[in-house]
Amino acid sequence: MLIESIRHKALRRFAETGKAKGLPSEVISRIGLMLLFLDQAVSTDALLAPPNYGAHQLSGDRAGTWALTVTRNWRMTFSLDEEGAIVDLDLEDYH
């Protein structure tokens, strides 16, 4: 799945340059692995493969948004466009 756009400024910088400034230090390596995983995924079914990422679709006013668990309180969230590309990838603190 192609990552078309990244909303989170520090996450975008990390994806483009590898510089982790602005990201929680305890999750940098996991975020790197998750970005590689998203880039290599070929379908939404593939998102469900690694059970420790907890991929799921949100409901309610965020219906259509996907979430992956980074840590207990950090999530990567994103939507998919018509071609199946990832858009508005974000890193959110749920607590």
N, CA and C atoms as a LAMMPS dump frame, in Angstrom:
ITEM: TIMESTEP
0
ITEM: NUMBER OF ATOMS
285
ITEM: BOX BOUNDS ff ff ff
-5.0000000000000000e+02 5.0000000000000000e+02
-5.0000000000000000e+02 5.0000000000000000e+02
-5.0000000000000000e+02 5.0000000000000000e+02
ITEM: ATOMS id mol type element x y z
1 1 1 N 0.861 -1.165 0
2 1 2 C 0 0 0
3 1 3 C 0.905 1.224 0
4 2 1 N 0.655 2.094 -0.896
5 2 2 C 1.438 3.31 -1.007
6 2 3 C 0.999 4.312 0.062
7 3 1 N 1.96 4.925 0.73
8 3 2 C 1.64 5.967 1.705
9 3 3 C 1.661 7.297 0.96
10 4 1 N 0.487 7.841 0.721
11 4 2 C 0.348 9.083 -0.05
12 4 3 C 0.609 10.33 0.778
13 5 1 N 0.092 10.355 2.011
14 5 2 C 0.254 11.561 2.823
15 5 3 C 0.348 11.211 4.299
16 6 1 N 1.183 11.985 5
17 6 2 C 1.371 11.812 6.435
18 6 3 C 1.037 13.126 7.111
19 7 1 N 0.06 13.092 7.986
20 7 2 C -0.427 14.29 8.659
21 7 3 C 0.518 14.734 9.781
22 8 1 N 1.007 13.802 10.58
23 8 2 C 1.85 14.102 11.744
24 8 3 C 3.226 14.579 11.266
25 9 1 N 3.601 15.789 11.644
26 9 2 C 4.827 16.415 11.15
27 9 3 C 6.089 15.611 11.484
28 10 1 N 6.238 15.177 12.73
29 10 2 C 7.431 14.425 13.123
30 10 3 C 7.452 13.04 12.461
31 11 1 N 6.293 12.421 12.309
32 11 2 C 6.207 11.129 11.643
33 11 3 C 6.596 11.263 10.176
34 12 1 N 6.149 12.339 9.53
35 12 2 C 6.505 12.59 8.13
36 12 3 C 8.022 12.769 7.991
37 13 1 N 8.62 13.554 8.892
38 13 2 C 10.07 13.779 8.854
39 13 3 C 10.812 12.452 9.034
40 14 1 N 10.338 11.618 9.968
41 14 2 C 10.961 10.324 10.216
42 14 3 C 10.868 9.432 8.977
43 15 1 N 9.715 9.396 8.347
44 15 2 C 9.524 8.568 7.157
45 15 3 C 10.393 9.043 5.995
46 16 1 N 10.578 10.342 5.873
47 16 2 C 11.34 10.899 4.756
48 16 3 C 12.843 10.915 4.992
49 17 1 N 13.281 11.164 6.238
50 17 2 C 14.707 11.373 6.494
51 17 3 C 15.304 10.418 7.52
52 18 1 N 14.472 9.754 8.307
53 18 2 C 14.974 8.895 9.366
54 18 3 C 15.267 9.635 10.656
55 19 1 N 15.046 10.944 10.688
56 19 2 C 15.268 11.74 11.894
57 19 3 C 14.045 11.639 12.796
58 20 1 N 14.284 11.199 14.035
59 20 2 C 13.182 10.888 14.947
60 20 3 C 12.806 12.032 15.883
61 21 1 N 13.332 13.209 15.67
62 21 2 C 13.009 14.34 16.54
63 21 3 C 11.495 14.565 16.574
64 22 1 N 10.957 14.678 17.795
65 22 2 C 9.53 14.929 17.958
66 22 3 C 8.692 13.684 18.152
67 23 1 N 9.312 12.496 18.036
68 23 2 C 8.589 11.241 18.257
69 23 3 C 8.92 10.709 19.643
70 24 1 N 8.002 9.993 20.274
71 24 2 C 8.298 9.394 21.579
72 24 3 C 9.46 8.413 21.444
73 25 1 N 10.521 8.608 22.214
74 25 2 C 11.741 7.812 22.062
75 25 3 C 11.521 6.321 22.277
76 26 1 N 10.566 5.96 23.122
77 26 2 C 10.361 4.547 23.437
78 26 3 C 9.7 3.765 22.301
79 27 1 N 9.22 4.438 21.262
80 27 2 C 8.512 3.73 20.191
81 27 3 C 9.131 3.933 18.809
82 28 1 N 10.275 4.542 18.733
83 28 2 C 10.87 4.862 17.431
84 28 3 C 11.12 3.608 16.593
85 29 1 N 11.715 2.578 17.172
86 29 2 C 12.003 1.381 16.378
87 29 3 C 10.703 0.704 15.925
88 30 1 N 9.706 0.665 16.798
89 30 2 C 8.418 0.059 16.419
90 30 3 C 7.756 0.869 15.299
91 31 1 N 7.816 2.18 15.379
92 31 2 C 7.237 3.02 14.321
93 31 3 C 7.923 2.737 12.993
94 32 1 N 9.241 2.599 13.016
95 32 2 C 9.964 2.281 11.791
96 32 3 C 9.506 0.968 11.181
97 33 1 N 9.337 -0.048 12.023
98 33 2 C 8.854 -1.345 11.543
99 33 3 C 7.432 -1.248 11.001
100 34 1 N 6.608 -0.455 11.663
101 34 2 C 5.22 -0.308 11.229
102 34 3 C 5.134 0.421 9.894
103 35 1 N 5.977 1.419 9.687
104 35 2 C 5.999 2.119 8.398
105 35 3 C 6.407 1.17 7.281
106 36 1 N 7.408 0.327 7.537
107 36 2 C 7.806 -0.674 6.541
108 36 3 C 6.669 -1.646 6.264
109 37 1 N 5.998 -2.084 7.323
110 37 2 C 4.875 -3.005 7.179
111 37 3 C 3.777 -2.387 6.312
112 38 1 N 3.408 -1.127 6.598
113 38 2 C 2.357 -0.462 5.819
114 38 3 C 2.762 -0.323 4.361
115 39 1 N 4.024 -0.009 4.133
116 39 2 C 4.513 0.153 2.767
117 39 3 C 4.472 -1.166 1.994
118 40 1 N 4.68 -2.288 2.682
119 40 2 C 4.711 -3.598 2.032
120 40 3 C 3.345 -4.272 1.937
121 41 1 N 2.362 -3.801 2.724
122 41 2 C 1.03 -4.426 2.705
123 41 3 C 0.405 -4.277 1.322
124 42 1 N -0.263 -5.32 0.871
125 42 2 C -0.869 -5.291 -0.465
126 42 3 C -2.38 -5.123 -0.434
127 43 1 N -2.977 -5.284 0.759
128 43 2 C -4.429 -5.164 0.871
129 43 3 C -4.81 -4.916 2.325
130 44 1 N -6.082 -4.61 2.539
131 44 2 C -6.542 -4.434 3.916
132 44 3 C -6.492 -5.756 4.679
133 45 1 N -6.631 -6.874 3.99
134 45 2 C -6.509 -8.175 4.655
135 45 3 C -5.102 -8.358 5.219
136 46 1 N -4.113 -7.848 4.509
137 46 2 C -2.724 -7.958 4.967
138 46 3 C -2.498 -7.155 6.247
139 47 1 N -3.291 -6.11 6.468
140 47 2 C -3.152 -5.307 7.685
141 47 3 C -3.472 -6.123 8.932
142 48 1 N -4.305 -7.125 8.771
143 48 2 C -4.736 -7.942 9.907
144 48 3 C -3.743 -9.045 10.263
145 49 1 N -2.711 -9.235 9.446
146 49 2 C -1.765 -10.337 9.628
147 49 3 C -0.998 -10.285 10.95
148 50 1 N -0.263 -9.219 11.259
149 50 2 C 0.471 -9.254 12.523
150 50 3 C -0.468 -8.955 13.697
151 51 1 N -0.737 -9.931 14.526
152 51 2 C -1.708 -9.728 15.605
153 51 3 C -1.284 -8.685 16.629
154 52 1 N 0.009 -8.425 16.762
155 52 2 C 0.444 -7.464 17.771
156 52 3 C 0.27 -6.01 17.326
157 53 1 N -0.153 -5.77 16.089
158 53 2 C -0.446 -4.401 15.656
159 53 3 C -1.908 -4.04 15.903
160 54 1 N -2.742 -5.016 16.129
161 54 2 C -4.13 -4.767 16.481
162 54 3 C -4.893 -3.937 15.465
163 55 1 N -4.675 -4.172 14.19
164 55 2 C -5.345 -3.385 13.149
165 55 3 C -6.853 -3.508 13.264
166 56 1 N -7.523 -2.356 13.216
167 56 2 C -8.985 -2.353 13.243
168 56 3 C -9.493 -1.041 12.67
169 57 1 N -10.74 -1.087 12.225
170 57 2 C -11.38 0.123 11.737
171 57 3 C -12.12 0.781 12.891
172 58 1 N -12.058 2.098 12.932
173 58 2 C -12.758 2.847 13.962
174 58 3 C -14.225 2.975 13.581
175 59 1 N -15.036 3.344 14.533
176 59 2 C -16.472 3.494 14.283
177 59 3 C -16.924 4.887 14.697
178 60 1 N -18.206 5.105 14.63
179 60 2 C -18.77 6.399 15.011
180 60 3 C -18.368 7.497 14.053
181 61 1 N -17.98 8.642 14.601
182 61 2 C -17.623 9.776 13.744
183 61 3 C -16.277 9.569 13.044
184 62 1 N -15.562 8.506 13.381
185 62 2 C -14.282 8.191 12.73
186 62 3 C -14.386 6.944 11.863
187 63 1 N -15.604 6.581 11.485
188 63 2 C -15.818 5.41 10.629
189 63 3 C -15.015 5.564 9.345
190 64 1 N -14.402 4.473 8.908
191 64 2 C -13.587 4.498 7.704
192 64 3 C -12.111 4.736 7.993
193 65 1 N -11.784 5.066 9.23
194 65 2 C -10.397 5.274 9.627
195 65 3 C -9.862 3.979 10.225
196 66 1 N -8.646 3.62 9.846
197 66 2 C -7.968 2.453 10.394
198 66 3 C -7.062 2.876 11.529
199 67 1 N -6.814 1.971 12.476
200 67 2 C -5.894 2.231 13.58
201 67 3 C -4.999 1.018 13.793
202 68 1 N -3.724 1.293 14.084
203 68 2 C -2.755 0.274 14.467
204 68 3 C -2.204 0.657 15.83
205 69 1 N -2.026 -0.316 16.695
206 69 2 C -1.514 -0.047 18.03
207 69 3 C 0.008 0.025 18.009
208 70 1 N 0.54 1.176 18.43
209 70 2 C 1.986 1.339 18.572
210 70 3 C 2.374 0.917 19.991
211 71 1 N 1.739 1.517 20.988
212 71 2 C 1.883 1.13 22.391
213 71 3 C 0.495 1.19 23.013
214 72 1 N 0.441 1.057 24.326
215 72 2 C -0.865 1.122 24.993
216 72 3 C -1.654 2.365 24.622
217 73 1 N -1.001 3.517 24.605
218 73 2 C -1.754 4.743 24.353
219 73 3 C -1.446 5.399 23.013
220 74 1 N -0.456 4.956 22.269
221 74 2 C -0.153 5.546 20.961
222 74 3 C -0.723 4.685 19.85
223 75 1 N -1.35 5.331 18.866
224 75 2 C -1.914 4.65 17.701
225 75 3 C -1.486 5.36 16.423
226 76 1 N -1.289 4.579 15.371
227 76 2 C -1.166 5.133 14.027
228 76 3 C -2.547 5.026 13.419
229 77 1 N -3.054 6.121 12.908
230 77 2 C -4.364 6.108 12.266
231 77 3 C -4.215 6.595 10.834
232 78 1 N -5.09 6.11 9.969
233 78 2 C -5.033 6.497 8.563
234 78 3 C -6.334 6.12 7.871
235 79 1 N -6.507 6.694 6.698
236 79 2 C -7.63 6.349 5.834
237 79 3 C -7.066 5.794 4.536
238 80 1 N -7.924 5.201 3.74
239 80 2 C -7.545 4.69 2.43
240 80 3 C -8.306 5.46 1.368
241 81 1 N -7.608 5.829 0.291
242 81 2 C -8.295 6.518 -0.8
243 81 3 C -8.906 5.5 -1.765
244 82 1 N -9.469 5.958 -2.859
245 82 2 C -10.162 5.087 -3.807
246 82 3 C -9.244 4.031 -4.407
247 83 1 N -7.954 4.35 -4.56
248 83 2 C -7.003 3.405 -5.139
249 83 3 C -6.4 2.471 -4.088
250 84 1 N -6.762 2.646 -2.827
251 84 2 C -6.236 1.804 -1.764
252 84 3 C -4.948 2.323 -1.151
253 85 1 N -4.573 3.556 -1.459
254 85 2 C -3.368 4.152 -0.881
255 85 3 C -3.688 4.736 0.497
256 86 1 N -2.688 4.761 1.35
257 86 2 C -2.84 5.3 2.701
258 86 3 C -2.748 6.822 2.65
259 87 1 N -3.74 7.475 3.247
260 87 2 C -3.742 8.944 3.306
261 87 3 C -3.954 9.385 4.751
262 88 1 N -3.45 10.561 5.045
263 88 2 C -3.6 11.173 6.37
264 88 3 C -3.098 10.281 7.505
265 89 1 N -1.94 9.636 7.283
266 89 2 C -1.325 8.813 8.331
267 89 3 C -0.979 9.729 9.5
268 90 1 N -1.387 9.33 10.694
269 90 2 C -1.194 10.168 11.862
270 90 3 C -0.709 9.327 13.034
271 91 1 N -0.079 9.969 13.988
272 91 2 C 0.33 9.325 15.228
273 91 3 C -0.434 10.039 16.329
274 92 1 N -1.265 9.281 17.046
275 92 2 C -2.147 9.879 18.043
276 92 3 C -1.925 9.276 19.407
277 93 1 N -1.975 10.138 20.424
278 93 2 C -1.928 9.717 21.811
279 93 3 C -3.378 9.612 22.282
280 94 1 N -3.844 8.398 22.513
281 94 2 C -5.246 8.17 22.885
282 94 3 C -5.549 8.57 24.315
283 95 1 N -4.535 8.846 25.133
284 95 2 C -4.79 9.174 26.542
285 95 3 C -4.268 10.535 26.881
